[in-house]
């Protein structure tokens, strides 16, 4: 995982979302996050899962792992019951409905760290999905609550790796003033989540396109896979050409171009140098 991912495990309160399509490795990423917490913090962690995929042994943290259908009937009731048992971190398997999102926001506002997943492909769609669960007249208030509580959005895709296996492509967005303002006021030209993420690359944030170019440069992805899994093909295609130029590779399969005249002859054979007058060696001036 990228180094910035370690900062997610250091959060004390708020909402952390790991998003991606089914089978993109969200559960594995969450397990790595909880394992890091388990090795570094002596706190109480409650997980609400459907089903339990990774069993966490007792290291430093105290884990209570609960399964839907056995310990609770739906995420909203399980989350409401978990709040009364003094957890510091609550893992919710999925934000499926409005009630779960509302309780999760309340838990994040009252000093808990809530970690959950959504089936969305990037940060912008994640915000829109959460807002779309509420009525139009409620969205302004939900935007403000989300701007205050959201800490990280980690979106994930799995792409085939050169030589076999798969490589995890991550889009990571944290929380700063620009992100909070965009959540509260909505995206506009020059202030989209994609542009904000790319502008904060030096802080460890990264868009899918930046991750794909890094992976291509390291030889983990083929050019075909890079263009298939990217968000915007134009910038990625130009980035791939720049990487190839640095390596000394051809960026085009066209080796040479020639124009033919109407008679079929090449310009090199028919073009003659014009006859120029000789350059005088002395210059006479009349007074």
N, C-alpha and C positions, 0 to 999 in steps of 0.2 A: 504494500500500500504506500501511497505518497507520504512524505514526512508530515504534511499538514494534517493528515488524518489523525495523528496523535493528539492534536489540539482538541479534537472532538471529545476525546475521553476525559479531558480536563474540565469540561463545562460543569457548572454546579446546578444551574437551573435553566429552564427554557424548553424549547421544542427542537428536536433533531429528527429530520426525515431522510430515510434512505429509499430512493425510488428507482423504478425500472420495470421492464416487462417481466412476465412470469418466466422463471428459469434464467434470469440474468445474474443470479448470485447474491441477492439481497440478504438472504438468511446467513450466508457465509460471512458477509461483511459485518452484519450485526453481531455474529458470534465472535468475530475477531475484536470488535469494539468492546463487548462485554467481558471478554477474556482479559483485555488490557486493564479494564476497570477492576476486575477480580484480582489482578496481581498487584495493583497499586493502591487501592482504597479499601478501608474497613467500613463498609456501608451496607445498608439493606437494599437489595434489588428484588423486585417482583416482576416476573415475566408472564404475560398473557399470550399464549400461542395457539395456533391452529394448523398443524399439530406441533408438539415439541420435537424439534429436529436435532438440536445440540443440547446435551446435558452438561451443565457446568458444575465441576466439583467445587467443594468449599476450599478456597485459598485464603484470601484476606476478606473478601466480601461474603455476606450471607445471602444466598439465593433461595427464592421460593418460585419454582416454575410451575405454572398452571396451564391446563389444557382445556380448550373449548370442548364442550360436550361432556366432560368429566367433572371439572371443577366450577365451570360457569357456563351459562347458556348463550350469552353474546358479549361482545367486547365492552359495550357500554355498561352493563351491569357488573362485569368483572372489574372494570376500571373504577367504578364507583365504590365497590367493596374494598379494593386495594388501597384506596385513599385513607381508609380508617385504620390501616395497619402500619403506619409510620414508615413507608418506604422513602428512600432518597431518590432512587431511579426506578422508573416504570417502563417496561418494554411492552408496547401494544402491537400485536402481530400485524394489524392492518387497520387503517382509518377507513372503515367501510361506509359509515353513515354519518349523518349530521350530529346525532346524539353523542357518538364517540368523539367526534372532533370537538364538540362543545365542552365535554368533560375533560378532554385532553388539554384544551386551552386553559381551562380553569385550574387544572393540576399544575401546568407550567407557570401560571401566574401566582400560585401559592407556594412556590419554592421547591417544586420537584423538577427533575430532569425527565422529560417524557421522550422516549425514542420509539419511532414507529415507521411504517412503510406505506407507500402508495404506488399504484400501478400507473405511473406517469413517466414520460420519457426525458423530461428536463426540468430545470428549476421554474421556468416561466409557466409551463403547463401545470406544475405542482401547485403554485399559488392560485391559478385559475380554477383548478379542481376543488380546492378547499373552499374558495369563495362561492363556487357554484352550488355548494350544498345548502347555502342559506338563501333566504328570500331577498329580493332586491332592496327592500327598505332596511334590512339588517346588515347589508354588506359593508356600509361605511364604518360601522362599529367593529365588525369583524376584521376589517383591514387594519384598524388601529391596534386591536388586540394581537393580531398576527405579527404586525411590525414590531411590537414590544417583546414578543415571546420567541419568535423564530431565531434560532442560532445558526444552524447549518442545514443545507440541502445537498445531499450526495446522490447524484443520479449515476446509474451504472448500465453498461452494455458489455456483453461478452462477444469477442471477435476471435476467429480462428488465428492461431499463432503460427508463425513460420517454423517448420520443423515438427509440428504436432502440438496438440493441447490447445488451450484458449488463453487469451489475455484479457484482463479486466480493464475496460476503458471507463474512466471516472470523470464526471463533471462535478466540481466542488464549488459551492457558493456559501460564503459566510454571511455575517451581518455587519454592515457599517451604515453610515448615515445615508449614503446613496441608495442602498438596498431598502432601508426602512422607508425612505421617502417614496421610492417606486412602488413598494407594497401599499403604502397609504394612499397615494395619488393615482396609481395605475401607470402602466408602461406608456411611453410616448417616444417620438422620434429623438434619437440621441441618448435616450435613457431607458433602454431595454435591459433585461437581465443578462442577455447574451453579451451586450457591450460592456456592462458593468463587470462581469466575470473576466472578460478578456483584459480589461484595463487593470485588474488587480492580480495579474499573473505573478508579479514579483512578490506578492504576499502568500503565494502558494495556491491561490485559487486557479482553476483552470476550466476551460470549456471543453466539450468533447473534441472540437476541432484541434485545439492546442494539444490535448492528450494524444490524439491520433498522429499528429505530426511528430511529436516526441517519440512515439512508439515506432513510427516508420523510420525515423533517423537512427534509432537503436537497432533496427533490423528485426523487430518483432512482428511487423505487419507487412503484407504485400501492398503494392499500389492499388490493386483491385479491392482488397478488403478496406483500405483506408477510405476510398471514395464511396464504398457501399455503406459504411457505418457512420460517416460524418454527418454533421447537421447542415452545413453550407458547402456545396461542392466547389464553388468558385474560389474562395480563399484557400481551401485545402489543396486544390489542384495547383494553384500558384505556389503554395508552400512546398509541395512535393517537387516542383520544377526547380525551386531554389536549392533544395537539399541535393538534388541530382547534380546541379551545377557545381556545388561545393565538392562533390565526390568526383567531378570530372566526367560524369555520364552524359549521354545525349538526352535531351529533353524532347526530341522529335525524331520520327523515323524518316524524315525527309533529309537526305544528305546534301543534295545540291539542286539548285533551280537554274534554268536557262530559258531565255525567251527566244523564240524563233521568228524570223521575218516571214513576209508573205511568200517569198520564193523558197522557203524551207531551210535556208542557210542560217547558221548560228551567228549571233552578233559578233562573236570574237573573230570570225573569218572575214567578215565583210566591212567592219568598221576600220577606217584608215585614219591615221593621225592627220590633222589639217596642216597644210603648208604655211608656216609662219615666216614673216620677213626676218632677215638676219638682224641681230641686235648690234647697233653701232658701238664701236669701241671708243670713239671720240665724239665729243659734243661741241659743235660750233655755235657761238652766240654772236649775232650781229648787233652792233651798237649804233 
